[in-house]
């Protein structure tokens, strides 16, 4: 319901607030799938950082009904036809795929932070360390570029 309200809301600030509710619902689905780490990261990254950025941009733009250009009836009809065609393509591409799903054996610890840490620090230790060095170099570079020059 909140995802539908994102699209149907006339006020862009309310639309962003409904989007935050939608992100929390998605995080709830991750929790139901036993992926706690993914749920928490989803809340921190999307509902926290990106939604604050969206709200900031919307409030900075100061969107009003008077300043917003109105779409003609022909553009609205064309957009509706295009959306219908995209929906037909999606339904057609997904039709008949229900037999393609393979059941995997359920593991009790998939998605848990402990299992993720175990894999990250054993099997993927080298890529993890290389990524951390690259992020450190990017952070040092950003500080050096942002620092004023001495004269």
C-alpha positions as CSV (number, residue, x, y, z in Angstrom):
1,X,0.0,0.0,0.0
2,X,2.8,2.4,0.8
3,X,4.5,1.7,-2.5
4,X,1.3,2.6,-4.3
5,X,1.1,5.8,-2.3
6,X,4.6,6.7,-3.4
7,X,3.3,6.9,-7.0
8,X,-0.2,8.3,-6.2
9,X,0.9,11.0,-3.7
10,X,0.6,14.6,-5.1
11,X,3.1,16.1,-2.6
12,X,6.7,15.0,-3.3
13,X,7.7,15.1,0.4
14,X,4.8,12.7,1.3
15,X,5.9,10.5,-1.6
16,X,9.4,10.3,-0.1
17,X,8.0,9.5,3.4
18,X,5.9,6.7,1.9
19,X,9.1,5.5,0.2
20,X,10.8,5.3,3.6
21,X,7.9,3.1,4.9
22,X,8.3,0.9,1.8
23,X,12.0,0.5,2.5
24,X,11.2,-0.6,6.1
25,X,8.7,-3.1,4.7
26,X,11.3,-4.5,2.4
27,X,13.7,-4.8,5.3
28,X,10.9,-6.7,7.1
29,X,10.8,-9.1,4.2
30,X,14.6,-9.6,4.5
31,X,14.1,-10.4,8.2
32,X,11.4,-13.0,7.3
33,X,13.9,-14.6,4.8
34,X,16.4,-14.9,7.7
35,X,18.8,-12.3,6.2
36,X,19.3,-10.0,9.2
37,X,22.5,-8.4,8.0
38,X,20.9,-7.5,4.7
39,X,17.9,-6.0,6.5
40,X,20.0,-3.8,8.7
41,X,22.2,-2.6,5.9
42,X,19.1,-1.9,3.8
43,X,17.7,0.3,6.6
44,X,21.0,2.1,7.2
45,X,21.8,2.7,3.5
46,X,18.4,3.3,1.9
47,X,16.1,4.5,4.6
48,X,18.9,6.5,6.3
49,X,21.3,8.0,3.8
50,X,19.6,7.9,0.5
51,X,16.2,9.1,1.7
52,X,17.7,12.0,3.6
53,X,19.4,12.9,0.3
54,X,16.1,12.7,-1.6
55,X,14.3,14.8,1.0
56,X,17.1,17.4,0.9
57,X,16.9,17.7,-2.9
58,X,13.1,17.9,-3.0
59,X,13.1,20.6,-0.3
60,X,15.9,22.4,-2.1
61,X,14.0,22.4,-5.4
62,X,10.9,23.8,-3.7
63,X,8.5,22.1,-6.1
64,X,5.2,24.0,-6.3
65,X,2.1,23.3,-8.4
66,X,2.4,26.7,-10.0
67,X,6.0,26.3,-11.1
68,X,5.6,22.7,-12.2
69,X,5.0,22.3,-16.0
70,X,1.7,20.5,-16.7
71,X,1.6,17.6,-19.1
72,X,-0.8,17.6,-22.0
73,X,-3.5,15.0,-22.4
74,X,-1.7,13.5,-25.4
75,X,1.5,13.0,-23.2
76,X,-0.6,11.3,-20.5
77,X,-2.2,9.0,-23.0
78,X,1.2,8.1,-24.6
79,X,2.7,7.4,-21.1
80,X,-0.3,5.1,-20.2
81,X,0.1,3.2,-23.5
82,X,3.9,2.8,-23.0
83,X,3.4,1.6,-19.4
84,X,0.8,-0.9,-20.6
85,X,3.2,-2.2,-23.3
86,X,6.0,-2.6,-20.7
87,X,3.6,-4.5,-18.4
88,X,2.6,-6.8,-21.3
89,X,6.3,-7.5,-22.1
90,X,7.1,-8.2,-18.4
91,X,4.1,-10.6,-18.1
92,X,5.0,-12.3,-21.4
93,X,8.6,-12.8,-20.3
94,X,7.7,-14.3,-17.0
95,X,4.9,-16.5,-18.3
96,X,5.9,-20.2,-18.1
97,X,8.9,-19.7,-15.8
98,X,7.3,-21.2,-12.7
99,X,8.8,-24.6,-13.6
100,X,12.3,-23.2,-13.8
101,X,12.6,-22.6,-10.1
102,X,15.0,-25.1,-8.5
103,X,14.5,-25.8,-4.8
104,X,17.8,-25.5,-2.9
105,X,18.4,-27.2,0.4
106,X,17.5,-24.9,3.2
107,X,20.4,-23.9,5.4
108,X,19.6,-22.5,8.8
109,X,22.5,-20.0,8.9
110,X,22.2,-18.4,5.4
111,X,21.9,-14.7,5.8
112,X,23.1,-14.5,9.4
113,X,25.9,-12.1,10.3
114,X,27.9,-14.9,11.8
115,X,27.8,-16.9,8.6
116,X,28.6,-13.8,6.5
117,X,31.6,-13.0,8.7
118,X,32.8,-16.6,8.6
119,X,32.8,-16.6,4.8
120,X,34.2,-13.1,4.4
121,X,37.2,-13.6,6.7
122,X,38.1,-17.1,5.4
123,X,37.2,-17.6,1.8
124,X,37.1,-14.0,0.7
125,X,39.8,-12.5,2.9
126,X,42.1,-11.2,0.1
127,X,39.3,-9.4,-1.8
128,X,38.0,-8.0,1.4
129,X,41.4,-6.6,2.3
130,X,42.1,-5.2,-1.2
131,X,38.7,-3.4,-1.0
132,X,39.6,-1.9,2.4
133,X,42.9,-0.6,1.0
134,X,41.2,0.9,-2.0
135,X,38.6,2.6,0.2
136,X,41.3,3.9,2.4
137,X,43.2,5.3,-0.6
138,X,40.0,6.9,-1.9
139,X,39.4,8.5,1.5
140,X,42.9,9.9,1.7
141,X,42.6,11.2,-1.8
142,X,39.3,13.0,-1.0
143,X,40.9,14.6,2.0
144,X,43.9,15.7,0.0
145,X,41.7,17.2,-2.8
146,X,39.4,19.0,-0.3
147,X,42.3,20.4,1.6
148,X,43.2,24.1,0.7
149,X,46.6,24.7,-0.8
150,X,49.3,26.3,1.2
151,X,50.8,29.5,-0.3
